[in-house]
Amino acid sequence: MEIGIFDFPAPLLSWADRALDPALPDGARLVLWAVLAGATSMGLYWLSSPQGKLNTAKRDATAARRALADYDGDFDGLWPLMGRSLATSFRHLGLALGPALLGSLPVLMLMGWMAGQYGFDLPAAGEPVRIQAEPSDVDLQWTDRASLADTNPWVLIWPEPGEPASLTDVAGRPLLTLPLTHPVPVIHKRAWWNLFFANPLGTLPPDAPVDLIDIGLRPRVFLPFGPSWLRSWEAPFILVVLIASMAVKILFRIR
């Protein structure tokens, strides 16, 4: 299996998630991971940031803005105040930017893992699933044709674990094998982002006759209301991450 730069914690996270599964439902584990991501992110920011310099820079920027707001002189005297306000603001931003980027790494790593762990459900054996390859005019074949439509897109009866079905090119090279080992809805040729986040199913060969294969997996739902983007894992995860990070920031007075 391919591994991206941000995928190295994934095996440990998957093991911990399986260990927590008997004690906590999916939604509770989602919240737990989000709290951990938010707290770790803010903690890493705090450890890597020069808190004393940030405090001084913030005071200087506030004083510069106040002086600019209170100024009531001629236009020529305004320029130095504007320059000071911009300089102090950029200094504050420069001190915080590097630690903020470093602090975002735990959230990025967890989100990459969460997408594969909490994004979709694997179908049950015998469930019909729509599968489409793009471009659609390429000659591909399944090793088991009994339960398939003749043309792309196909409707496949999801196979039993011991009875795999493979989609192959004209040379008989497998491009996709079902049932899947991970609930990932797309397999495609390698892209630049796979350097950071690899596809758990791997990627299509560079010379494959198709660019991607879409597998009609059912998205997991965590909220019983709202549009589809709100009901999946991303919205509650990001919301809890923000709440947790702000709580840590306020509690420990992090600048």
N, C-alpha and C positions, 0 to 999 in steps of 0.2 A: 504494500500500500504506500502511495506517495505521502510525504509529510512536508508541509510548508513551514516557514519560519515561526509562525504563530501557532502551529499545531502541536508543539512538543508537550504542553500540559494536557492535551486531550485524553491520552490513555488514563492518566491519574484522575482526571475529572470524571471520565466515564465509570471508572471503578468506584469512586466515591458516590456517584449518582445511583449506581446499582445497589450499593450498600445502604443508602438512605431510602430506597424505593419501598421496602416493607413497612417503614415507619411513617413516611410522609407521602401524601398524594402529590401528583404532578405539579399542581398549582403552588403548593407549599414549597416544594423544592425549587421552583422557578423564582419565588420570592427570596428564598435563602441564597441562591446563587447571585441574584441581583444585589442583595445587601452586601454580600461578600465582595462583589465587584466594586460597588461604590465605596465601601470602607477601605479596601485595598488601594484603590485609585487615589483617594484623598490622602491616605497614609503615605504612599510613595511620593506624592507631590510635596507633602510636608517634609519628608526626610531629605529630599533633593533640592529644596528651595531655600535661598538665604532669607530666612524669616526676618532677621534684624534689618537687612537692607530693604526688603520689601515694605516693612513698616515705615522706615524713613522715607522711601520713595512715595508711598501713599500719602504721607503727611505733606510732603513737598508738593505733590500734584494737587491735593486739596487746597493748600494755601495759594498755589498759583491760580487755580480756577476762581477762588474767592477774590483774589486781588483783581483778576480780570473782570469779574462780575461787578465789583464795587468801583471800578475806574470810572471817573467822570470828567476826564480831561480832553485835550485835543487829540486828533487822529494820530499824529506822529508819536505820541506817547503810548499809543495802544499796541504798536508792533512789538516792542520788547516784552510786554506782558503776554501777548499771544505766543511769541517764541518760547517764553519760559513755560507757559502752560503746555504747549506741545512737547517740549523737551522732557519735562517731568513725567508726562503721561507715557511717552515712548520709553522712558527709562523704566518705569514701573512695568510696562508690558514686556520689555526685554528681559527683565529679571524673572518674570513669571512664565514666559512662553516655553522655555526649555523644560522646566519641571512639569508644566501642564501637559506637554506632549508625552513626557515619560510616564506621568500618572495615567494617561489614557490607555497605555498598553494592556493593563489587566482587563479593562473593559473590552477592548478589541479582541483579545484572546478568548475571553469568555463568550463573546457574541459569535465568533467564528465556530466555536464548539457548540453553542446553543442552537445555531441554525441547523446543524446536522442531528442534534439530539432531541430537540423539541419542535422542529419545524413541521414534520409530516409523520403520518402513521403508515406502517407497512400493511398492505392488504392481507386479509386472511386467505388461506388456500381455498380456491374455488371462486373467489370474487373476481368479476370482470373488471379489467383495467385497460384504459385507452393508452396506446403507445404510438408516438409519432416521431419519425426521423425527418430531418431537414438537411438538404432539399428532399422533397417527397418523390421525385421522379427517378430515384436510384433503385436499381434492382438489388433487393436484399431478401434473405430467406430465413425462415425459422426452422430450427431443428425439429420442432413438433408443429405440424400444420393443422392438426385435427380441430383445434378450438380457436382458429384464427380467421379473421377476414382475409380476403385474398390481396387487398391493396393497403397501402400506407395512407392514413393511419389504421392501425390494427386494434382489434379488441381481443385481448388475451385473457383466458381464464387463469388466474394466478396459480402457479404450480405448487405442488407439495415440496418441502425441503429436499427430499430424496429423489425428486423427478424434475431436474432443471430443464429449462427451455432457453435456447440461445439464439440470438439474432446474428446472422453472419453475412459477410459480403459474398460476392460471386466466387471468390477463391476459397470459401469455407472458413475464413478467419472470424472468430467470435468478436462481436462489437459490444454485446450486452448479454449478460446471463441472469436469468431469473430463477428463483427468488433472490432479491437483493440482500446484501449483507448489511447495508445501512439505508435508512429512509431518505435518500437523496433523489429529487425528482428530475434531475438533468445530468446527463453525461455528455461531455463535449471535448473538443480538441483543447490542448493545453493553451492557456491564456496567461498574460503577464501576472495576474493576481494569484495564480496558483503557486507562485514563488512564496507568497505569504500564507495563503490558505489553500491547501490541496483538496481535491475532491476525494472523499473516502472511497469512492468507487473506482478511482483512477481516471484516466483520460483516454479519449479515442486516439488511435495512431495518427501521426501527422499526415499520412497518405490515405487515411480512411475516406471512403467515397461520400460520407455525410459529415456535416459539421457538428451536429448535436442530435441527441435522442432524448425526447421528452417523455417522461413516465408519469402517468396521471395519478400521482399519489394524493391522498386526501389530507389537506392542511389540518393541523391540530388546532383546536379552539380552546381558549382559556377564559374568554369573557363572553357571557351570553347575550351581549347587546352590541350595537354599533356596526359600522362597515367592516368588511373583511380584514382590512389592515389593522383595525383596532382589536379584533377578536383573537388574533394570533399572538405569539409569544413576545414579539418585539415591543409593542406599546407598553404592556405592563412591566416588562423587564427594564426598559429605559426609564420609565417613571420611577420605579423603586430605586434604580441606580442613582438618579438625581436626588431623591429624598434622602437616601442613605449618605451620599457624599456631602450634602448640605448639612445634615445632622452632625456628621463628624467635624465639618468645618466650624460650625457654630460652637459645638461642645468643647473643642480644643482651641478655639480662637485662632484658627489658621488664617494667615493672610493670603 
